[in-house]
Amino acid sequence: MTALIFETVGDVNSTYAYLCVYQESDKINPFMEISITEDREILFTIYSFPKNVALTTAQWEEISDKAKIFLPKALANEDPS
């Protein structure tokens, strides 16, 4: 099983930072983005690739756990302006 890598990205075009999710075997191309909607909910965006991305149940749980931890941290860093 390949490990997952999570990278926090801040973007001036986004209200909140977001997470890019990579597989250790491809550290250049994220296969998923975990972001926060304007309604302050978690949004998972899975990118299309020519090669299939396979995940175990443990990896799905890891992604979910990271998202649940990320949400309050990103909301706490919200710019009140």
Secondary structure, 3 states (H helix, E strand, C coil): CCCEEEEEECCCCCCCCEEEEEECCECCCCCEEEEECCCCCEEEEECCCCCCCCCCHHHHHHHHHHHHHHHHHHHHCCCCC
